[in-house]
Amino acid sequence: MSLLDYTLRIADSSLISAQRLSEWCSKGPTLEEDIAISNISLDLFGQANGFLEYVSELDGNKTVDDFAFKRNEREFFNFKITEQPNGHFGDTIVKLFLTSAFNFLFYTKLSGSKNEKLSALAAKSLKEVKYHLKHSRSWMVRLGDGTEESNKKIQESLNSLWQFTGEFFEMDKVDTEISKSGLGVNNLSIKEDWNKIINTTLSESKLIRPKDGYMQTGSKRGIHTEHLGHLLSEMQYLPRAYPDAKW
Amino acid sequence: MLNGNTDKIWELLNTVPDPEIPVISVVELGVIRNIEFINDSYLISITPTYSGCPAVKTFQDDIKTCLTNNGVDNFELKLIYSPAWTTDWMTEKTKEKLLKYGISPPSKTVICPQCKSTSTTTISDFGSTACKSFHSCNDCLEPFEHFKCI
């Protein structure tokens, strides 16, 4: 069961990030950015689909759609940062940057998993995530080292989202078991590299790294912020209102 | 067609255009990874370019249509993820086709498909499809798309 739980967490973080980012479609600050964020969202939906296919195979009963559309908040295990509202463009960029830096390092390690399915999906995702990191990183620098106002705004975004970064490096029973057996990643082992990416980027962006204060936790146990429920109510509306509807 | 001639299937699939870039076929794109003849049926392994590429479903349907119209009904499509698709699988001939069509082919140096200049500016790492980035030429000033290397 832990392999299923482990894979589901990866799938959920991709799915919820994708759904959240898709809200930018047709509302981007420029046409190029609208297209960029929508494409990133699409990559993440694709990654979520790949991991959910494997979850469904491990489960042997429920389909990919059952997992995406027929679970409630407490049955989702995505990082809390992924469900946070988009806010303004700077908020979205900070969220994307912090998570893409983690995803990049996580998939780099996971592509060496002893589990063939996980390693294949990770290698595939890694190619895409590299672009997500490059893109969000370049915006961090442009906004941080931009005008006085853009610097102030993105610093505020960083300060308020920082509390959600602790979850990236939490290890519970499932993580420990899976990483010990060589199937998954010991998240603590990528913390140093994550810090390096963050610190280099922040110094180039003329931004100050927030101090670790109270760190949010709970998503591994299905505990979420209020925002997830609202996101799910929109994402799951159609299959809930019209069960078994066909496209 | 039950004789197990996989070359013929490759030939037929080479007539199925990429839904987004119709100037190249799904074979030239490199998404058809393998064709085997097992138990009187063709097993066609396909890999997506990008995880979320919406064209995957379309070209699966196009492949089914092409084969069925050519009297082949004993086949099965299988989606595989490993090895992950890479632009390295594109031949030089395919890259030439892209360039002629107006898309800068995957390469370390981005070339303007209009005037062939190598002096270009990246506008965005994301273009009209997941597989392309957006650029403009510093010489002829035309905007164009580039097939990203992955």
Interface residues (C-beta under 8 A of the other chain):
Chain A: A18 E32 E33 I35 A36 N39 I40 S41 L42 D43 L44 F45 G46 Q47 N49 G50 E116 K117 S119 A120 L121 A123 K124 S125 K127 E128 Y131 K134 H135
Chain B: P48 Y50 S51 G52 C53 P54 Y81 S82 P83 A84 W85 T86 I123 S124 D125 F126 G127 S128 T129 A130 F134 K148 I150
